[in-house]
Amino acid sequence: MGYKTDIEIAREANKKPIQEIGAKLGIGSDDLLPYGHDKAKVSQSFINSVQGNGNGKLVLVTAINPTPAGEGKTTTTVGLGDGLNRIGKKAAICIREASLGPNFGMKGGAAGGGYAQVVPMEDMNLHFTGDFHAITSAHSLLSAMIDNHIYWGNECEIDIRRVVWRRVVDMNDRALRQITASLGGVANGFPREAGFDITVASEVMAILCLAKDLQDLQKRLGDMIVAYRRDRSPVFCRDIKADGAMTVLLKDAMQPNLVQTLENNPAFVHGGPFANIAHGCNSVIATTTALKIADYVVTEAGFGADLGAEKFMNIKCRKAGLSPSVVVCVATVRAMKMNGGVAKADLGAENVDAVKAGCPNLGRHIENLKSFGVPVVVAINHFVTDTDAEVDMIKEYVKSHGAEAVLSRHWELGSEGSADLATKVAELAEADTANFSPIYPDDMPLAEKIQTICKRIYRADEALMDQKIRDQLKLWEEQGYGDLPVCMAKTQYSFSTDPSLRGAPTGHSVPVREVRLSAGAGFIVAVCGEIMTMPGLPRVPSAENIHLNDDGQIEGLF
């Protein structure tokens, strides 16, 4: 049987006016700032008005380590949200916005798939409501003001060899990773080395996703370290006097975006830091607002549970005072086979032994998630090639790890296919057994925090840090940054820093190449192994297949 593409399904969606979607959550028309008929921003005045409400149940969707076979984390998040509404719960979903880089590269969009999608899919995967453009512009304004400050006398005495503020663009462009700026003579300033990251790696993105309101946003922007003087003392964004204008540029971007699923259920789509180089969660303001107006909020964290879920628990929940009731770990039969050594071309054939051989990756994620004190359910995201024997193998394995695996067919059937998963999630949430706690305390030394994650989550023997890195961490502790959490920048494909090492490796070490202080966002970044903050395009980028058809419709987005 032939299946429709995601974009064909999205195009046929029976969308309702966004005011009707807002009404489901008690958001009046006056509190929605519409961007067309099918998307809107939620006003700050409405967000302020619901702060006295109690919180609904928070459900985190995470996954095994990603494989080319696909896991469908966003698809499951959307499907579960629809499923909870189907069984009579008032549920909303919270997901991240898509970056243009992966859309035109190899990963594709971030709106779900099949009959578990958020719409308008094309808008979400392209310019949407302009949030990423605003972040890029605010970041670029600061970049320009730093070099301008140096040009006009350098009152802050910035050491131009120690400008740590890089530039950003929301595109995969490896040629910009390392550049030389200000060439061309006296009129253009002082030549120096610089470089670009992708917008989603910007500290401005992390701040937008962690700030509680505009005042908090401006304070955090001001706290960002942009450079150092010759005596190694930091120069802050507020010293350059850029924080006020940056806040003005981000004023609208701070307001969460409301859209809808294919089944006309509410979805907040806001912010989009990557989980392999940043903290990988949608905005705090969207999640906390949703919790005030829905009984259930289903959110996701990027990549595998070793990255996204770890950061969700140790950074987002810690900083925002959130506490998840249930964690859903997504797995697929196909991905288990790949972890078990099967080539992508051979995934269609039944292979129960390979499924069994690949399950330890899932088992380790279950153990890690449970260590945060939150009940775990495994969602087997169903593919049409899956056999009963393969599904049963995963169910048996998960049962042996003290959890339950539920087959979910949301991609094919929408909420009808996810109702069983929704019922199990609701049952666990309402049993109220969660006793959430991050895995390290605020006052643990920074080097120990890095070691704790590497040993407890990655099951490494140790994190390898040279004396220069250890001295840098000690200096930050002396400067008052010792209570910050750590944000690991690491490959998403493995528990180790070797992307080819699948399964559940042990006996490996995690080399920490450098550490960066994100003083405004409020975390220390530990860059491990060969991880890039500016991705490159693949040999055949997705962009080659994206075009307008004769009817003016977009083709090739996925």
NUDREN-363515 format. One line per field, with one value per residue (C-alpha): residue number from 1; residue in three letters; x, y, z. Coordinates in steps of 0.1 Angstrom, whole numbers, plus 2048, in hexadecimal, padded with zeros to 3 digits. Example, Ala and Ser with C-alpha at 12.3 -4.5 7.8 and 13.67 -1.06 7.14 Angstrom:
2
num c(1:2) .
residu c(Ala:Ser) .
X c(87B:889) .
Y c(7D3:7F5) .
Z c(84E:847) .
***
This chain:
558
num c(1:2:3:4:5:6:7:8:9:10:11:12:13:14:15:16:17:18:19:20:21:22:23:24:25:26:27:28:29:30:31:32:33:34:35:36:37:38:39:40:41:42:43:44:45:46:47:48:49:50:51:52:53:54:55:56:57:58:59:60:61:62:63:64:65:66:67:68:69:70:71:72:73:74:75:76:77:78:79:80:81:82:83:84:85:86:87:88:89:90:91:92:93:94:95:96:97:98:99:100:101:102:103:104:105:106:107:108:109:110:111:112:113:114:115:116:117:118:119:120:121:122:123:124:125:126:127:128:129:130:131:132:133:134:135:136:137:138:139:140:141:142:143:144:145:146:147:148:149:150:151:152:153:154:155:156:157:158:159:160:161:162:163:164:165:166:167:168:169:170:171:172:173:174:175:176:177:178:179:180:181:182:183:184:185:186:187:188:189:190:191:192:193:194:195:196:197:198:199:200:201:202:203:204:205:206:207:208:209:210:211:212:213:214:215:216:217:218:219:220:221:222:223:224:225:226:227:228:229:230:231:232:233:234:235:236:237:238:239:240:241:242:243:244:245:246:247:248:249:250:251:252:253:254:255:256:257:258:259:260:261:262:263:264:265:266:267:268:269:270:271:272:273:274:275:276:277:278:279:280:281:282:283:284:285:286:287:288:289:290:291:292:293:294:295:296:297:298:299:300:301:302:303:304:305:306:307:308:309:310:311:312:313:314:315:316:317:318:319:320:321:322:323:324:325:326:327:328:329:330:331:332:333:334:335:336:337:338:339:340:341:342:343:344:345:346:347:348:349:350:351:352:353:354:355:356:357:358:359:360:361:362:363:364:365:366:367:368:369:370:371:372:373:374:375:376:377:378:379:380:381:382:383:384:385:386:387:388:389:390:391:392:393:394:395:396:397:398:399:400:401:402:403:404:405:406:407:408:409:410:411:412:413:414:415:416:417:418:419:420:421:422:423:424:425:426:427:428:429:430:431:432:433:434:435:436:437:438:439:440:441:442:443:444:445:446:447:448:449:450:451:452:453:454:455:456:457:458:459:460:461:462:463:464:465:466:467:468:469:470:471:472:473:474:475:476:477:478:479:480:481:482:483:484:485:486:487:488:489:490:491:492:493:494:495:496:497:498:499:500:501:502:503:504:505:506:507:508:509:510:511:512:513:514:515:516:517:518:519:520:521:522:523:524:525:526:527:528:529:530:531:532:533:534:535:536:537:538:539:540:541:542:543:544:545:546:547:548:549:550:551:552:553:554:555:556:557:558) .
residu c(Met:Gly:Tyr:Lys:Thr:Asp:Ile:Glu:Ile:Ala:Arg:Glu:Ala:Asn:Lys:Lys:Pro:Ile:Gln:Glu:Ile:Gly:Ala:Lys:Leu:Gly:Ile:Gly:Ser:Asp:Asp:Leu:Leu:Pro:Tyr:Gly:His:Asp:Lys:Ala:Lys:Val:Ser:Gln:Ser:Phe:Ile:Asn:Ser:Val:Gln:Gly:Asn:Gly:Asn:Gly:Lys:Leu:Val:Leu:Val:Thr:Ala:Ile:Asn:Pro:Thr:Pro:Ala:Gly:Glu:Gly:Lys:Thr:Thr:Thr:Thr:Val:Gly:Leu:Gly:Asp:Gly:Leu:Asn:Arg:Ile:Gly:Lys:Lys:Ala:Ala:Ile:Cys:Ile:Arg:Glu:Ala:Ser:Leu:Gly:Pro:Asn:Phe:Gly:Met:Lys:Gly:Gly:Ala:Ala:Gly:Gly:Gly:Tyr:Ala:Gln:Val:Val:Pro:Met:Glu:Asp:Met:Asn:Leu:His:Phe:Thr:Gly:Asp:Phe:His:Ala:Ile:Thr:Ser:Ala:His:Ser:Leu:Leu:Ser:Ala:Met:Ile:Asp:Asn:His:Ile:Tyr:Trp:Gly:Asn:Glu:Cys:Glu:Ile:Asp:Ile:Arg:Arg:Val:Val:Trp:Arg:Arg:Val:Val:Asp:Met:Asn:Asp:Arg:Ala:Leu:Arg:Gln:Ile:Thr:Ala:Ser:Leu:Gly:Gly:Val:Ala:Asn:Gly:Phe:Pro:Arg:Glu:Ala:Gly:Phe:Asp:Ile:Thr:Val:Ala:Ser:Glu:Val:Met:Ala:Ile:Leu:Cys:Leu:Ala:Lys:Asp:Leu:Gln:Asp:Leu:Gln:Lys:Arg:Leu:Gly:Asp:Met:Ile:Val:Ala:Tyr:Arg:Arg:Asp:Arg:Ser:Pro:Val:Phe:Cys:Arg:Asp:Ile:Lys:Ala:Asp:Gly:Ala:Met:Thr:Val:Leu:Leu:Lys:Asp:Ala:Met:Gln:Pro:Asn:Leu:Val:Gln:Thr:Leu:Glu:Asn:Asn:Pro:Ala:Phe:Val:His:Gly:Gly:Pro:Phe:Ala:Asn:Ile:Ala:His:Gly:Cys:Asn:Ser:Val:Ile:Ala:Thr:Thr:Thr:Ala:Leu:Lys:Ile:Ala:Asp:Tyr:Val:Val:Thr:Glu:Ala:Gly:Phe:Gly:Ala:Asp:Leu:Gly:Ala:Glu:Lys:Phe:Met:Asn:Ile:Lys:Cys:Arg:Lys:Ala:Gly:Leu:Ser:Pro:Ser:Val:Val:Val:Cys:Val:Ala:Thr:Val:Arg:Ala:Met:Lys:Met:Asn:Gly:Gly:Val:Ala:Lys:Ala:Asp:Leu:Gly:Ala:Glu:Asn:Val:Asp:Ala:Val:Lys:Ala:Gly:Cys:Pro:Asn:Leu:Gly:Arg:His:Ile:Glu:Asn:Leu:Lys:Ser:Phe:Gly:Val:Pro:Val:Val:Val:Ala:Ile:Asn:His:Phe:Val:Thr:Asp:Thr:Asp:Ala:Glu:Val:Asp:Met:Ile:Lys:Glu:Tyr:Val:Lys:Ser:His:Gly:Ala:Glu:Ala:Val:Leu:Ser:Arg:His:Trp:Glu:Leu:Gly:Ser:Glu:Gly:Ser:Ala:Asp:Leu:Ala:Thr:Lys:Val:Ala:Glu:Leu:Ala:Glu:Ala:Asp:Thr:Ala:Asn:Phe:Ser:Pro:Ile:Tyr:Pro:Asp:Asp:Met:Pro:Leu:Ala:Glu:Lys:Ile:Gln:Thr:Ile:Cys:Lys:Arg:Ile:Tyr:Arg:Ala:Asp:Glu:Ala:Leu:Met:Asp:Gln:Lys:Ile:Arg:Asp:Gln:Leu:Lys:Leu:Trp:Glu:Glu:Gln:Gly:Tyr:Gly:Asp:Leu:Pro:Val:Cys:Met:Ala:Lys:Thr:Gln:Tyr:Ser:Phe:Ser:Thr:Asp:Pro:Ser:Leu:Arg:Gly:Ala:Pro:Thr:Gly:His:Ser:Val:Pro:Val:Arg:Glu:Val:Arg:Leu:Ser:Ala:Gly:Ala:Gly:Phe:Ile:Val:Ala:Val:Cys:Gly:Glu:Ile:Met:Thr:Met:Pro:Gly:Leu:Pro:Arg:Val:Pro:Ser:Ala:Glu:Asn:Ile:His:Leu:Asn:Asp:Asp:Gly:Gln:Ile:Glu:Gly:Leu:Phe) .
X c(800:80D:810:80D:82B:82B:827:80A:7F8:800:7F2:7D1:7CD:7AC:7BA:7A5:7A9:7C4:7AA:797:7B7:7BE:79B:7A2:7BB:7A8:7BC:7A6:7A9:7B6:7D3:7DE:7F4:7EC:805:7ED:7CF:7E0:7FB:7FE:813:805:807:81C:7FD:7EB:80A:80B:7E6:7E9:807:7F0:7E3:7EF:805:7FA:80E:82E:838:85A:85F:883:893:8AF:8CE:8C4:8CB:8C6:8A8:894:884:868:86A:857:83E:838:836:81A:809:809:7FB:7DF:7DA:7D6:7BC:7AA:7A7:798:7B6:7BC:7DE:7F6:818:838:852:86F:870:884:8A5:8AA:8CC:8C0:8A1:8B8:8D2:8C9:8B4:894:879:86D:847:840:835:819:7F9:80B:815:814:807:80E:82B:83B:83A:849:866:86E:86A:84D:847:86A:878:899:89E:899:8B3:8CB:8C6:8CB:8EA:8F8:8F0:907:922:921:921:940:955:947:951:975:976:96C:987:980:976:970:994:989:9A6:99E:9AF:995:974:95F:93F:93C:923:905:8F0:8D3:8E2:8FA:919:93B:94E:945:952:972:977:98C:978:97F:997:99C:9AE:9A9:985:979:988:9A1:9A5:99E:994:96F:956:932:91B:8F9:8DE:8D0:8F2:8F1:8F0:8D4:8BF:8C6:8BD:89C:893:89C:890:870:867:875:886:897:8A0:8B2:8C4:8D1:8DB:8EF:900:90E:934:940:965:982:99B:9C1:9BE:9A4:987:967:955:92F:914:907:92A:925:901:8F1:8D9:8BC:8BB:8BF:8A0:88D:895:88A:86A:852:868:864:83F:837:827:806:7FE:7EA:7EE:7DC:7C1:7BD:7CD:7E2:808:821:840:85B:881:898:8BB:8CB:8D2:8F4:903:8EA:8CE:8B5:894:878:873:86C:852:83E:840:837:81A:80D:80E:7F8:7DC:7DD:7DA:7F5:813:827:84A:869:88E:8A6:8B9:8BE:8B7:8DC:8DB:8B9:8A9:8C8:8C8:8A2:8A6:8C6:8C3:89F:88D:8A7:8A5:880:874:864:85D:854:839:842:85E:856:874:86E:87D:877:87C:891:8A8:8AD:8B7:8D1:8DF:8E0:8F6:8DD:8E5:8CA:8C2:8BA:8A2:883:889:87F:89D:893:8B7:8C3:8A7:8B3:8D7:8CE:8B8:8D4:8D4:8B0:8B6:8D1:8BB:89F:8B8:8C5:8A2:897:8B5:8A4:887:86D:859:861:84B:859:846:84D:847:838:845:831:84E:84F:845:833:851:868:850:84C:871:873:855:866:887:877:863:884:88F:871:85E:842:845:825:822:815:808:803:817:7FE:7DE:7E1:7D2:7C0:7E2:7F1:7D3:7E3:803:7EF:7DC:7FC:80C:7ED:7EC:811:80D:7EE:7FE:815:834:84E:868:87D:8A0:8BD:8DB:8F3:8EF:8F6:914:927:948:945:95F:94C:92B:93B:949:927:915:931:931:90C:8FB:916:924:947:965:96D:96C:98F:996:9B9:9C6:9BE:999:999:9A9:98F:973:983:986:961:959:96D:95A:938:92E:934:90F:906:8FB:910:904:916:91E:922:919:8F4:8FB:90C:90F:934:945:949:92A:930:92F:90A:8F9:903:929:93E:964:965:971:962:97C:972:981:977:95F:94B:939:915:911:8F0:8E0:8ED:901:924:929:941:94A:952:963:95E:93E:937:923:920:914:91C:905:906:912:8ED:8DB:8B5:8B4:8BB:898:884:871:84F:838:822:807:81E:820:840:84E:86B:868:866) .
Y c(800:823:83C:862:878:88D:8AD:89E:895:8B7:8C8:8B6:8C0:8CD:8EA:8FF:925:92A:93C:91B:909:924:921:8FC:909:927:940:95C:96B:98C:978:969:97C:96B:964:95B:945:926:932:94C:958:958:97A:980:98F:96D:95B:972:96C:946:945:93F:91E:8FC:8E7:8CA:8AA:8AD:890:88F:87D:871:855:83D:849:854:83E:842:82B:846:847:860:874:892:87C:869:889:895:873:871:894:88A:869:87A:891:873:861:881:893:8B8:8B6:8CD:8C6:8DB:8D6:8E9:8FD:8F0:8FE:905:8F5:8D1:8D7:8DD:8C5:8A1:89F:8AE:8C1:8C0:8BE:899:882:86D:873:881:8A3:8C7:8DF:8F6:8DF:8F4:914:902:8F5:916:939:932:952:95F:955:947:965:97B:967:968:98E:994:97F:991:9B3:9AA:99D:9BE:9D2:9C0:9C7:9EB:9EF:9E4:9FB:A1A:A19:9F8:A09:9E6:9DD:9BD:9A7:9A1:97F:975:97E:95F:96B:959:962:94D:944:92B:916:8F9:90A:8FA:915:92E:919:92C:94E:96D:98D:9B2:9AE:9CB:9E6:A00:A09:9E5:9E1:9CA:9A9:98A:966:960:945:93C:923:919:92F:913:911:936:93E:956:938:927:946:94B:927:92B:94E:953:975:993:9A1:980:97E:9A0:998:977:988:9A1:985:975:976:983:987:98A:9A5:99F:998:97D:990:98B:9A5:9A1:9A9:9C4:9D5:9D8:9E6:9CE:9BC:9D6:9D7:9B1:9AE:9C5:9AE:98F:99F:98C:96D:968:961:93C:931:91E:907:8E6:8C1:8B0:8A8:8CD:8C9:8E6:8E6:8FF:901:918:91A:900:8FA:8DA:8BF:8B5:8D8:8EA:8DF:8D1:8DC:8F3:914:914:92F:919:8FA:90D:91F:8FE:8EE:90A:905:8E0:8C0:8AF:8BE:8A7:8B5:8A7:8AB:8A7:888:86A:86A:86D:890:8A0:88F:893:8B9:8BC:8AD:8BD:8DF:8E8:8D8:8E4:908:90A:8F6:8DC:8B8:89D:883:86A:864:854:844:83F:821:810:7EC:7FA:80D:7EF:7DB:7F6:7F5:7D0:7D3:7D1:7E8:802:7F1:7D0:7DE:7D2:7AD:79E:799:793:78B:7AD:7BE:7AC:7B5:7DA:7DC:7E4:808:80B:7FA:813:830:821:81D:841:850:83D:84B:86D:85E:85F:841:837:828:81D:827:80F:826:80E:80A:7F6:7DD:7D4:7B0:7A4:78F:7AE:7C3:7A8:7A6:7CB:7C7:7AA:7BC:7DB:7C7:7B7:7DB:7E2:7F7:7F2:7F6:801:7FE:81F:823:849:84E:838:83E:85E:85E:83E:82D:83F:83A:81C:830:84E:838:829:84C:85A:83C:841:867:864:84A:867:852:869:875:88B:896:8A1:88A:8A4:8C0:8E5:8E7:8CA:8D6:8DC:8C1:8A8:8B1:8A8:888:87F:881:86F:852:850:857:84E:832:83E:836:85B:87D:886:8AB:8BA:8D2:8F1:8E7:8DE:900:912:900:90A:92E:92F:921:93D:956:949:932:911:90A:909:8E8:8DA:8D7:8BB:8C0:89D:887:87C:85A:848:848:84D:868:850:853:830:81F:813:7FF:804:808:807:80B:82B:84E:870:88A:8AD:8C3:8E5:8F5:915:92B:934:94C:95B:939:92C:90E:902:8F1:8D4:8CD:8A8:895:8A1:8B5:8D3:8F2:8FA:8DB:8D6:8CB:8A7:89D:89E:8B8:8B6:8D9:8C9:8BA:8D7:8EB:8FB:8E5:8F2:8FB:910:8F6:8EC:8CA:8B7:8C2:8A5) .
Z c(800:7F7:813:80F:816:836:821:80E:82F:83D:81E:822:846:851:865:87C:882:89C:8B2:8B6:8C0:8DA:8E8:8F1:90A:915:901:8F4:8D2:8E1:8F0:8CE:8B7:895:87A:85F:867:874:88C:8A8:8C4:8E7:8F9:917:929:926:932:950:957:95C:973:991:981:98C:975:960:95B:948:930:920:8FF:8F9:8E5:8E0:8CD:8AA:88D:867:86C:87D:8A0:89C:8BD:8B1:89F:8C0:8D4:8BC:8BB:8E1:8E5:8CD:8DF:901:8F3:8E3:905:914:922:91C:90D:8FB:8EB:8EC:8D2:8C3:8A3:886:87B:856:856:85B:845:827:833:83C:85B:84D:860:884:881:886:86A:85B:86E:88C:880:88A:86F:85D:855:83A:84E:86D:859:848:856:86D:883:87E:8A1:893:87D:89C:8AF:892:890:8B6:8B6:897:8A7:8C4:8AC:89A:8BA:8C8:8A9:8A8:8CD:8C5:8A6:8B9:8D4:8E6:907:917:90E:8FC:8F3:8CE:8D0:8EA:8DB:8E2:8D2:8B1:895:88B:86C:86B:850:84D:83F:847:834:850:86D:86F:85E:85F:865:860:843:82A:83D:859:850:856:879:888:876:88D:88B:88E:884:881:894:889:899:8AF:8C0:8C9:8EE:8E5:8DB:8FC:90F:8FC:905:92A:932:946:938:926:945:94B:926:927:947:938:918:92C:93F:920:91E:8FC:900:919:921:922:948:93F:950:93D:927:928:90F:926:925:8FF:907:8EE:905:903:8DD:8DB:8F2:8DB:8BD:8D1:8E0:8C9:8C7:8ED:8E9:8E3:8C2:8C1:8A5:8A1:89B:87D:897:8A0:8C3:8D0:8CB:8D8:8C1:8CF:8CF:8C1:8D0:8C3:8DE:8D1:8D5:8EB:904:8EB:8FA:8F0:904:929:923:90B:922:942:931:923:945:953:93A:931:946:933:921:90A:901:8F1:8F5:8D8:8CC:8E4:909:910:902:901:91F:935:92D:931:954:95F:94E:944:961:97B:96E:969:987:971:97B:961:96A:94F:935:914:903:8DE:8CC:8AB:8A0:882:899:8B0:892:888:8AB:8A7:888:86B:84D:844:823:835:84F:83E:845:866:87D:8A2:8AC:89F:8B2:8D2:8CB:8C7:8E7:900:8F2:8FC:91D:927:91F:935:952:94E:94D:96C:97E:97D:992:976:969:946:92A:909:8E9:8CC:8AF:895:872:858:854:879:881:8A1:8AB:8A9:8BD:8D7:8DB:8E4:8FC:90E:910:91F:938:944:94B:961:948:92E:909:8F6:8D0:8C1:89E:89E:87D:86B:87E:892:8B5:8AF:8AD:8CC:8E4:8F5:8FB:907:920:92E:931:943:95A:964:968:97E:994:99E:9A5:997:9AF:997:9A0:98A:98B:99A:9B3:9AB:9C2:9B3:9A3:97D:974:98A:979:957:965:974:953:941:95A:963:941:927:93D:935:94B:94D:93C:930:938:936:950:93B:93B:960:968:953:966:988:97C:974:996:9A6:991:99F:983:995:99C:977:966:949:926:913:8EE:8E0:8C3:8C4:8B4:8D1:8F6:8EF:8DB:8BE:8A7:899:8BB:8BE:8D9:8FE:8FE:91D:923:910:91A:912:906:90F:8F4:902:91A:914:92D:923:940:933:92C:94D:944:93C:91A:918:8F4:8F1:8D4:8B0:8B3:89D:8A6:881:86E:849:82D:821:7FE:7F2:807:80B:7FB:7D9:7DA:7E8:7CF:7C6:7B0:794:7AD:7C2:7DD:7EF:7E7:7F7:81B:833) .
***
